[in-house]
Amino acid sequence: MKQFETDRLILRDIHLEDADVVEEFASDYQLAKTTLNIPHPYPKGSAKEFLANCIKVQKEGKLKVLAVTLKPTNEFIGMVNISIHKKFLRGELAYWIGKPFWGNGYATEAAKEMVRIGFDELMLNRVFAQSFTMNPGSYRIMEKIGLQHEGLLQEHVSRDGEFYDITVYGITEKHYR
């Protein structure tokens, strides 16, 4: 499969061999609490199953998922993906970077490239992203890469028995160009 490069990153296919580092990063509560789908505590040994499922769903054309690695070492630092809704030609952008690499702009760089992939490679009409309102770092990334704020979904999701507001950002292909 194809890999994509930015100034400092290589975005490549995920592999089952990435499981140990995925589990290490996902086990950090500071990372898990910023996402809806990373459980805490992270179940020991479950990263392989998670990656296998990502690979399967990607083969079905419902997901584009890439490992985020550093140049020139190819050190795995996170993941970026677009969940594809074929009927409406739209995709939901999501990303995470391991805590040791926070604050370096890597998530912004990876997310920006994934938006480009969404339009240029996947031929989507719209890319959108969602974030907990309590996670300004994530929605600032959305703003930096050109997504526009579209609204607030009050108490839209629950995690650990508590409801949270979600902020939504998006961009269409014609506004991307």
Buried (B, 14 or more C-beta within 10 A) or exposed (E): EEEBEBEEBBBBBBEEEBBEBBBBBBBBEEBBBBBBEBEBEBEEEBBBEBBEEBBEBBEEEBBBBBBBBBEEEEEBBBBBBBBBBEEEBBBBBBBBBBBEBBEEBBBBBBBBBBBBBBBEEBEBBBBBBBBBBEBEEBBEBBEBBEBEEBEEBEEBEEBEEEEBBBBBBBBBBEEBE
